[in-house]
Amino acid sequence: MSFGYIDTSFLLSILFEDQNYEKSIDCWNELGKKFSSILLEIESRINIYRYFTTQDKEKVWYQEKEKELQELPLEQRLNMILSWELKSFLFL
């Protein structure tokens, strides 16, 4: 099983469907377990809101991106690795 660290730029690439979108989706699908900093959701929400306000997007766009963020199949909402998983990962 493969493990992968998900950072904000990677997640936003998927949400904003940027030029690296297809590569990011392929990488996402290849990972068995995903983990990140507890700040990922906060950073993502801030960036979604910032983009929404600076690009004069419609409110519907903002609501769709928030919904997409909530619906991503994230391990533990990507907020933490259970301590036993981390220990088993580090001591394999």
C-alpha positions as CSV (number, residue, x, y, z in Angstrom):
1,M,0.0,0.0,0.0
2,S,1.4,3.4,-0.9
3,F,1.3,6.4,1.4
4,G,1.2,10.1,0.2
5,Y,1.4,13.4,1.9
6,I,-1.2,15.8,0.5
7,D,-0.3,19.5,0.6
8,T,-2.5,22.5,-0.1
9,S,-1.1,23.2,-3.6
10,F,-1.8,19.6,-4.6
11,L,-5.3,19.6,-3.3
12,L,-6.1,23.0,-4.9
13,S,-4.8,21.7,-8.2
14,I,-7.6,19.2,-8.1
15,L,-10.2,21.6,-6.8
16,F,-9.3,24.4,-9.3
17,E,-8.7,22.0,-12.2
18,D,-5.5,23.8,-13.0
19,Q,-2.9,22.8,-15.7
20,N,-1.6,20.0,-13.5
21,Y,-5.1,18.7,-12.8
22,E,-4.8,15.4,-14.7
23,K,-1.4,14.5,-13.2
24,S,-2.7,15.4,-9.7
25,I,-5.8,13.2,-10.2
26,D,-3.7,10.3,-11.4
27,C,-1.4,10.6,-8.4
28,W,-4.4,10.9,-6.0
29,N,-5.9,7.7,-7.4
30,E,-2.6,5.8,-7.0
31,L,-2.3,6.6,-3.3
32,G,-3.7,4.1,-0.9
33,K,-3.4,6.2,2.3
34,K,-3.3,10.0,2.2
35,F,-2.3,12.2,5.1
36,S,-1.5,15.9,5.6
37,S,-1.0,18.7,8.1
38,I,-4.0,19.6,10.2
39,L,-3.9,23.0,8.4
40,L,-4.8,21.5,5.0
41,E,-8.6,22.2,5.3
42,I,-8.1,25.7,6.7
43,E,-5.5,26.6,4.0
44,S,-7.7,25.2,1.3
45,R,-10.8,27.1,2.5
46,I,-8.8,30.4,2.7
47,N,-7.5,29.9,-0.9
48,I,-10.9,29.1,-2.2
49,Y,-12.4,32.2,-0.6
50,R,-9.5,34.4,-1.8
51,Y,-9.8,33.1,-5.4
52,F,-13.6,33.6,-5.2
53,T,-13.2,37.3,-4.1
54,T,-10.3,38.3,-6.3
55,Q,-11.6,36.7,-9.5
56,D,-15.2,37.9,-9.1
57,K,-16.6,34.4,-9.2
58,E,-20.3,33.8,-8.8
59,K,-21.5,32.6,-5.4
60,V,-22.5,29.3,-6.9
61,W,-18.8,28.7,-7.9
62,Y,-17.8,29.2,-4.3
63,Q,-20.5,26.9,-3.0
64,E,-19.5,24.2,-5.5
65,K,-15.8,24.3,-4.5
66,E,-16.7,24.1,-0.8
67,K,-18.9,21.1,-1.5
68,E,-16.1,19.4,-3.6
69,L,-13.7,19.9,-0.7
70,Q,-16.2,18.3,1.7
71,E,-16.8,15.4,-0.6
72,L,-13.2,14.4,-1.3
73,P,-12.6,10.9,0.1
74,L,-10.0,12.0,2.7
75,E,-8.6,9.7,5.3
76,Q,-9.7,11.1,8.6
77,R,-10.6,14.2,6.7
78,L,-6.9,14.3,6.1
79,N,-6.5,16.0,9.5
80,M,-4.3,13.4,11.1
81,I,-2.8,10.0,11.0
82,L,-3.9,7.7,13.8
83,S,-0.9,7.2,16.0
84,W,-0.8,3.4,15.4
85,E,-0.8,4.0,11.6
86,L,2.1,6.4,11.9
87,K,4.1,4.0,14.1
88,S,3.5,1.1,11.8
89,F,4.4,3.2,8.8
90,L,7.7,4.4,10.4
91,F,8.7,1.1,11.8
92,L,8.0,-1.2,8.9
